[in-house]
Amino acid sequence: MIIKTRAALLNRLERRIGELHPYEVPEVLAFQVESGARGYLDWLTQATGGRVVRTRRKR
């Protein structure tokens, strides 16, 4: 299973997986996203209760 969330929610997610998963030590791995489609990243932020902050791009 792949679960996508924000870094700020990772500890909460890991605890919940531990509560629900039948394994003694469920495999939970985190990967940092370096870049991605702006629209998708904005959607993910909003879907996980975060606030989308727009910054100006450097020219």
N, C-alpha and C positions, 0 to 999 in steps of 0.2 A: 504494500500500500504506500502511496505517496500522499503526504499531507502537506499542503502549502500554507504557510503562515508568516507572520512577521517575527523578527528576532525578539521583540518585546514580549511575545506570547509563548516563546519556546518552553520555558520552565513550567508554565501552567499546562501546556499540551503534554509535556513529558510526564508530569504527575498523573494526569488523567489517563494516559495510555497505560501507565503502571497499575492504576486502579482497575482498569477494565480487562487487561490482557491476561490470559491464563499462564503465560510463561513466567518463570521466576525473574528472568532478566530479558525483557523485550528489547529488540534491536531498535534503537532510536538514533538516527544520524542527522546532522544538520549541515547544510551546504549554503554558503553565502552566495547570493546572486550579485554579480558584478554589474550587469546591465541587462536590459530587456526592453521589450516594446512598452513605451510610456503608457499607452492606454491600458495594457494588461496590468502593469505594475500599479497604476492608479486604481484599477478595479480591485485588485487583491488587497490593497490598503483599505479601501472603503468596505470591502466584504468582511474584513477582520476588525472592523470598528475603528480604524485609524482615520486620520485626517490627511487628505492629499494637500501637499504644499508644493506650489509651483515656484520654481526658481528660474531666473533668466539664464539662458545659455551664453557662454562666453563666445565672443565673435573673434 
